């Protein structure tokens, strides 16, 4: 019997699974994160996969990674570096070791480190560990392929199918290392492969074999680990991605508003999962149409909105370009429409599987004419639910298209989400035309306080009307080219958006006496919050203001941002949000921290950058040049 190892309790740990695109690293990572969330741990995940549809096996460009950060309490980022790296082949070790801490435990499949594998990974010798400067004592070297084949000899599966189970053996070792219950993995696999029970049972057998391997040989580690759950609010939890949370938010909004939900979409990475997920929920009244292109996808949603549905269209940056004309039709017709932009690396096809915040100015201003639209930026995978819900509420109550900005990082990443009670969500009251307007209805008669027109659904007697892309008279609804009318209508559409009430901006940390205010928007929240907390742990006075509502800005924006002597705006673009704030606020001269790497921020880099601002003697309000304020 193997000697019992010591079990050490950890506050948090970061695990990174890596291998070929066909090695199932995303699935293994998802299972481990789901199991962790189900026992109450905080989680944050980062799927990092290549753009190649199928790169050559064993090549450096074909490596797929999945990183998960697990904590006893709430965690905010997937972690800068991993404590455990699973490398299923030589290319994975070569490309992913840079993401490991110096003391990290590394699990490798020795069967995938043969001469051919090493050559593909561009190693110059057989001693790949020495070549990379890796201490062999930190490596769990296991013949995973060989052991999986032995495990499934009598399964009746062909060799190709057997090799697809290798990821489950590695998952079994990781579950043993962190004292995870294998029964939770079994339940996940039986549910996932409910229609293929033989595959489920074979994968379960391999997971158990990996777990037993670790238990019996102790896998060259001095101890195993446990991460207890703390401070979790009572309720039902699930591991949810941002794209799935976005779908659930729209479903909840349609239910609350009493409307059908329509999504017109065209597949595009990384937004496609929204279409796939919503298509599963026809029982909730959802209607999905995969259109022939981005233009028709948006145009069909505009038509669905005119017909009285809660209408949405989903895409990424290149699709926003194509949808702009149809979006403008919704602007001038003042129809409710939710436009979901899951941002990715650009320009053009750019980095289709990577993440940026580079569409901000496009969704604000990337249309012809004066075409104001509300913009909301989700701050985390779980916040995608709340942001999608509020985007729907604003669209329906203020009769305007609304942009919901997410990005590949939070759309594909996941976190532990507490299922909400729909009865506690804010009411949604579509701005329908009242009954007393029957036979007197004009499409541009407005609520005098909000400037919102009244929504009449076609087919209702006494509310007949025409909408279209030509400017209309604000009183009669007839086509008009009168200069004063066009000036009035532009100002009304602008005023309507400006009057939309949004929550005040909240300041976290040392809000009363901060030496530095960090400002961000959307998905960078977790990294900026972690950087703030690390700086505060060093005794620095730092605060954070993270924007979720971009247009209109919160009413207290000027009061907050002009209160602090030093402000740094950190964003994953070359300064788009900082530029917007300079436009909107007089005498606002922030420092800027800008990166466009297609990867999430690294907290340790943020801390160094912000420390340089804190230690700077320069006051950006007096004589600083624009270039001197850009610190990264």
N, C-alpha and C positions, 0 to 999 in steps of 0.2 A: 504494500500500500504506500502511496506517495506521502511524503512528509507534509503536514499541514503548514501552509504559508501564513505569514502574518497578513492581516487585512488592515490596510491604512485608510483612514477616512480623509477624503479630499473635499475642498470647497468647490473646486471646478477642475475641468480637464478638457483638452481639445484633442479630437481624434480626426485624422485625415485618411480617407480611403482613396487609393489611386491605382489605376491600371489602364488597360486598353479600353476603348469605347465600348467594346463588346464584353467586357469582364464583369459588368453588373455592379460597378462601384456606386452609382447613384441609388440603386435598389438597396444595397447593403447599408449605405449611409442613412437612407430613409428609414429602414427598419430599426437601426440602432437609435436614431433620434426619436422615432415613434415610441419605442419601448421606454426610453428615458422620460419622455413627456408623460407617458401613461402612469409612471410611478411618482409623478409630481415634480420632477426636475425641471429647472428652467433650461431652455435650449435655444440656440440660434444656429442656423445652418447656412452653408454657402456651397451650392453646386457649381463646379468650375469645369465646364466641359468644352471640347474643341468645336470649331465651326465646321470641320470636315464631316460630311455625311458618314463616311467610313474610311478613315485614314488607314494606310497599310499597317497590318498587325505588327506590333513591336516598335513602331516608329515613334520618334520624339514628338511629332505633331499630333499624334493620335491619343495622347494620354488624357484620361478623364479623371477628375478629382471631385471629392465630396468631403467638405470639412464641417464638423459639428462641434459646438462648444456647449458643454453640459455643466450646470451649476446647481449647488444646493439651493440657491435662491434665484432671483431673476438675473438673466444674462442679457447683454445688450448687443454683442457682436459675435461673429463666428470665431474670434480670436486671431491674434497676429500670427502666432506660430503654434504648431501642434506638439502635444506631449507624446502622442502615439501616431506613427506613420505606417500605414499598410501599403506596401509596394508590391503589386502582383507580377511585375516583370522589370527587366533592367531599365527600360525607358522610363518607367514610373519612378524608380529610384533616382535616376539621373535628373529628371526635371522637377521632382517634388521634394527632394531633400532640402531645397532652399526654404521650404515652408516649415521645417522641423526645428525645434529647439535643440541646442547643443547636447542636452541630456536626454533627448527623446528616445523612446523605445521604438525600434523599427522591425516590423514583421514582413518577411519576404517569402516568396515561393521560389525556393532554390531550383525547382525544375524549369523555371523561366529565366535562368541566368546562364544558359549554355553559350557556346562560342558564337552561334548565329545571333542569339538575343543580344549579346554584348556588342557585337559588330553593328547591329541596327541602332543600338543606343549610343554608338560612337565612343565606346570605351576603348582605350588603347592597350589594355592588358587584362589578364584573367583575374587579377587581384583588384576587383572593382571597389571593395571597401577601402583598401589602402589608397587607391587612386582618388577617392572622394574624401579621404580623411575621416572615415567613420570608424569608431571603436567597435570591434567585433563583439565585445561584451554587451553592447546595447542592442544587438541584432538577434531577433528570434528567427533563425533560419530553419524553415520547415519545408519538406517536399510536398507541398499542398496538392499539386496535380496528381502525383503518384498515389497519395492517400485517398483522394476523392475517387480515383478510378477503382481502387481496391474496395472502397466503401460501397460503390454502386455496381460492382461486377455482376451481381444477379438481378439488377433492376430491369433489364430488358431495354434500357435506353441505349441509343447509339452514342458513339464517341463524342460527337459534336455536342449533343445534349448534356452528356456527363460533364464536359469541360465547362459548360455554362454554370455549373453548380459550385465552381471553385470559390466564388465570392462568399458563399454561405459557410465554407470552412473557415475562411478568414474572419467572418462575422462571429462564428462560434468561439474562436480564440479571444476576440475582443470582449465578447459577453462574459467569458470566464475571467478575463483580466479585471473586469469591473463588476463582477458578481451580479450580473443581470440574470433574471429568471428566463430560462430557455422556453418555458411554457408560453411566455408572452410573444416570443418569436414564432412559436408554433401557431398560435392563434392568428397572427398576422398573415403567415404564409397560407394557412387553410382558407382564410377569407379572400386573399388575393387570387389564389388559384382554385377557387371554389368549383369552377367548371373543368378543371384538370387536376383531380385529386391525386393522381399518380405523381405528377410533377411536384405537388405540394409535399407529399410524403417523402419523396427522394431528397428534396431540399432540406426538410426537417431532419432527416437522417444525417445529412452532411453537417448541418449546424451542430447537432449533438456530437458528431465525431470531432469537430473542431474544438468544441467545449471540453470534451474528454481528453483530447490531446494536451490542451493547456493544463488541465487538472492533473494528468498522470505524469507529465514530464516537467511540469512547472515552467516550461517555455522560457527558461533562462532568465527569469525575473526574480528579484528578491522578495517581492510581495505582490498581493493583489489589492484592489482598491474598491472603496465604496463611496458613493456620493449620496448622502441623505438629503431628503427634501425638507425645506424649511420655508415658513411664511407663505405657503400656498393658500390662496383663498379657496374656501370650500366650493365645490361645483364640479361639473363635468368638463373634462379637458380633452383636447385632441391636438395632434401635431398638424398644423395647417400651413400651406404655402400662401404667399401673397395673392397669386392668381385665383386660388380656390376661395380665399377670404373675400376677394373682390366679387366673385360670383355670388357668394352667400349674402353679401351686403346688398346686392341688387335684388336678389330674391326677397329678402326681408323688406326692402323698400316697396316693391311691387305689392307684397301682401299687405303692408301697412296702408298703402294708398288705394288698395282695392282695384288695381289695374293689371292687365296682362303685361308681361315682360317680353320684349322683343330684342333680339341681338342680331344685327346684320354684320357679318365679319368675313374676313379673308385670311387664310393662314399666314402667319409671319412670326418668326422667332423674335422675342420670347413671349409673345402674347397669345399664341395659339391655344394654350391650355384653357384659357377663359372660354373659348368656343367649345372645346371638348367637354369641359366640366358642366357648363350650362346645358348642353345637349342631353345630359343625363337626367335633367330635372323637369321633364315634361309634366310630371305629376303635380308640379307646383305652378303650372300654367305658363311655363317658359316656352317661348318660340324661338328657335335658332335657325338661321339660314346661312349656309356657306356660299357666298356669292362668287361670281366669276372674277371679280377684281375689287380693289379697295374703293374705287369710285362708286360702284353699284352697291357695295356693302353699306356705305354711308348714306347714299341716296335712298336705299330701301328703308333705313332706319328713320330718315326724315319723313318718308311716307307713312311709316307705322306711327310716328308721333302725331302727324296730322290726323290719323284715323283714331287717335285716342289711347294709344299704348304708352307705357313707360318704355322708351326706345333707347337703345345704346348701340355703339359700334366700338370694336376693339382693334388695336393695331400697335405698331411701333413707329419710330420716327419717319422712316421712308413712307409709310402709309399715311401719316398725317399730311405729308406733302400732297399726296394724291387726293385726299379727302377734303382739302381746303375749300374747294368750290362748293361742294355739297354742304359743308359746315357753314359756309357763308349764307347759303340759302336758309338754313335754320336760324341764323342770326337775324336776317332781314324779315323772315316770316315770324320770328319770335316764338319758336316752337321748343318744347322741352326735349333735350337730347343729351345723353351722357357719352362723351368721347373719352375712351380709355387709351392712354398712351403709355405703353410699357417700354420705357426708353432703353436703347441699346447703343453700342459704340458706332459712331459715324465719322465723317459724312458718307453718303452713298451706302453701299452694302457694309462698308466699314468692318466692325467687329460684331457680327450678328449674335454671338452668344455671350458677349461681355456687357458691362454695365457702365452707364454714364448719366449725367444730369444735363445733357447738352441740348435738350429740346425746349428749354424754358422759354426763351425769347420767341421760338417758332410758335408755340401754342398761345403766347400772348399777342404776338403781332404778325404772324405769318399768314395773313389773308389780305385781300384787297379791300380798300375802303376803310372806313371807321367801323370796326367789327369787334367790339368789346365782348369778352367772355369771362365768366368766373373760372378760376384755376385753383384746384386743390391738389396738394402733394402728400401722398401717404408716407408715414414715417417709419413703418415696420411692416412685416408680413401680417401681423394681427391687426394693425391699424388700417390695413387695406379694407377690412370689413366696415369700419366706422367711416372711412373716407368715401367709400363707394355709396354707403347709405346716405351720407350728407350730400354727395354730388347729386343723387337722385332727388332728394328733398328740395334742394335749391332749384334744380331744373324744373320740377313740377310746380313749385310754389311761385317761381319768378319767371316762368316761361322763357327760358333761355337755354342754349346749349352750354354745357359745363365740361371742362376738361379735368379728368382725373389723371394725374401724373404718378406712375409708379416707375420701376426700372427692373432690369434683369436680376439685380441683387435681391431685392425683397420679393419680386414676383416668383422666383424659383426657390428662394430661401424659405425657411419655415421656422416656426416658433410654437411654443405651447400656448394654446388659445382656450380660454374659458368660454364655453357656449353661453351666449346671452339669453335673457328672457325677453322675448320680442315685445311683451307688454310694457317693458320699461324703456323701449326705444322712443325717441321723439315722434310725435304724430306727424303725418305728412298729409297736407290738405291741398290738393291740386287746385289751381286758380281757375275753376270753372266759371263760365258765364252764369249769373243768377237767373232764376226763372222770370223775373220781372223785365228782363231784356228781350223776351220773346217778341218777335216781329219788329223789334227796334234795334236788333243787334248789329254792331259794326265791329269788325275784327280788331280795330285799334282804339276802341274806347278803353280807358285805363282807370285803375285805382289811383286816386289823386295822391295818396300818401306814398305809395311804393313805385308808381309809374308802370306797374305791371298790367298788361292788357288782359282781357278775359278770354279764356279758352273754350271754344265751342266745338263739339264733336260733330263731324258730318253725319247726315242722316236724321238730325233732329229738326222737326218742322219749326220754322220761325227763327232758325239760327243759320240759315244758308249764307255762305260767304265764299270769297275767293282769296287765296294767298298766292304769292309768286315772287320771283326774283326781282321784278321791277319795283321801284319805290312807290308807295301808296300814300294817298292823302290820309292824314292823321284823323280826320273826322269821318269821311265817307268810306274809306277803304278803296276808292277808285285809284287807278294809275295816275301818278302825278309827277311832273317834271318841274314844278314850281320851286325856285331857289329857296324861298323862306320855309316851305314845307320840308324840303330835304334837310335843311339846317336844323329845323325843329326835331325831325325824326331821329337824326344822328344823335342829337343831344339827349333825347328821351331814352334811346337805347343805352347810351353811356350812363345816364343818371340811374336807370333801373339797376344796372349792375353795381354801380357805386353805392346804392342804398341797401344792398343785400347785407343783413346783419350776420357777422361772423364773430366767433369768440375772441376775447382779448388775448393778446400775446402774453404767454406766461414765461417768467424768468426763473430758472432753477439755479441752485448753488448759492453763492454769496451775493445775492441780488442787491443788498443794501450798500455794500462797501467793496464791490469787486474792482480790482485793478484792471481787469480785462473782461470784456463781454465777448463770448464766442457766439457767432450767428451762423445758422445754417438753415436749410430747408429740406423737407422730404426725408429720403432714406438714409441720410448721413447721421440721423439722430443718435443711434446707438454708439457710433464711434466717437462723435463729439461729446456725448455725455460721459463716456468712459475716459476720454482725455481730460475732461473737466475734473472728474473725480480723482484721477491720478495726480493732477496738479494740486488739487486741494489737499490731497494726502501729503504733499510736499510742503504744505504750509502757505501756498500761494492763494490769493483771493481772486477767484475766477467764477464767472456765471455763464449760463447758456440760455439763449433764446432761439428756439427752433420753430420755424414757420411751417404750418400746415396749410394755411390759407394765404394764397399768393395774390389773387385778385378777386374781390377787393382785399387790400391789406387790413389787418386788424386796426381798429380805431386808435389804439394806444401805441401804434408803431413808433411814431415820432417821439413821443414821451419817453419810451424805453431806450431807443437807439441813440438819442441825443443826450442821454443822461450820463453816459460813461465816457471817460477821457480816451480810453483805448478800446476800439472795437475791431475784431477780425472776422471777416466773412469767409467761411470755408465751404467750398463747393467743388463738385467733380465736373468742372468745366473751366473755361478761361476767364470767368468773372461775370457771368450773365446776371446772377441775382444781385451781386454788388452793384452792377450798372443800373439795374432796375431801382434799387434803393436810392442811389444817387439821383436818379431822375425824380423820384417821388419826394425825397426829403432835402430841403435846403441845408447847405453847410454840412452835409454828411460826408466824411472822408475816412472810410474804413481801411484797415489793412486787409490784404487778401491772401488766402491760402488756396491755391488752385492746382488740381491734378486731373489729368485726363488719361489714365492708364488702363481703363477698362476693368479695373479691380477695385474693391472697396478700399477705403482709407486704411492705413496702418496706424493704430493708436500711438505707438511709440514715436512714429514720425510726427504725428500731430503735436504730441507733447513737446518735442524739440522745437518745432516751428513756433508754437505759442510761447514757449519760454523765451525765444529770441525777441518776440514782441514785448513781453513783460520786462525784459532787461534792456530794451532800447530806450535811449534818452529822448528820442525824437517824439514830438507831439504831432500827430498827423493833421491836426487842425491848423497848425501854424507853419507854413513854408515847406511842407513835405511834398516831394514830387510824386506823381502817380506811380512811377516805376519803383520808387523806394518803398512803397507800401505793399508791393507784391513779394511775399516772403517765400513762395514755393512755386 
